[in-house]
Each structure stands twice: as structure tokens, then as C-alpha cells.
Amino acid sequence: MITVMVCVGSSCHLKGARRVIERFDELVREHGLKDRVALKGSFCMERCGEGGVNWRIDEEPFTSPTCEHAVRIFREKVLAPMSPEPAPPKANPPP
């Protein structure tokens, strides 16, 4: 299970942490990953001066100046690795 922790301290809250959590939750639900991704809130992550909402995937920290930035990273680091591999193209039978 992957744990995604979003700071909900006052500074991050004012910078949009609630919206980030809402979007992550929407994406987890859309992709059917509720049993594989745990979304959690955390009080201050002690990185308030970094200019955005602070959050992490397992132990890897991120600071996102916008919700869109956070979603882009979430898609790349969480959703993409969990997506099923596309099936290889079927070979056309010989004529």
C-alpha cells in the first residue's frame, strides 16, 4: 500500500491543502485504488517556507505551488505505476 500524506497545518490549509486532498481522493476513486492508496492528513510537516502545499508519497516529500502541480506529480508517481500494462497488439493473421 502506498501512503500519501498531505499537510493540513494552517499554512498549507491556506495554500489549498483541502483541494489537493479532494483531487487525490477523486483520482483514487476513479482508478479503483482505495485498497492500494491510503490518503492521510498530517499536521505541520515543518516545511512551511517552501512555497506551497507540502505532502509526501511514502517518505518522498513534495511541495506543490498549485493543486494542478500536485495532481501532475500524483499521476506520475502514484497512478502511472499502478496502471495495468497495455496489452500487446495482436498480430494480424497471414492472408
ZIVENTA-V842433 format. One record per backbone hydrogen bond with DSSP energy under -1.0 kcal/mol. NH is the residue of the N-H (numbers start at 0). CO is the residue of the C=O. E is the energy in kcal/mol with one decimal. If there is no record, write none. Layout:
NH CO E
NH CO E
This chain:
1 35 -2.6
3 37 -3.2
4 55 -2.2
5 39 -2.7
6 53 -2.7
7 41 -3.3
12 8 -3.0
13 9 -2.2
14 10 -1.1
15 12 -1.3
16 11 -2.0
19 15 -1.9
20 16 -2.6
21 17 -2.4
22 18 -2.5
23 19 -2.6
24 20 -2.6
25 21 -2.4
26 22 -2.5
27 23 -2.6
28 24 -2.4
29 25 -2.8
30 26 -1.9
31 28 -1.4
32 27 -2.7
35 32 -2.1
36 32 -2.0
37 1 -3.2
39 3 -2.7
41 5 -2.2
49 46 -1.8
52 63 -2.6
54 61 -2.3
55 4 -2.5
56 59 -2.1
57 2 -3.8
59 56 -2.8
61 54 -3.1
63 52 -2.6
69 65 -1.8
70 66 -2.6
71 67 -2.3
72 68 -2.0
73 69 -2.6
74 70 -2.8
75 71 -2.0
76 72 -3.3
77 73 -2.4
78 73 -1.8
79 74 -3.0
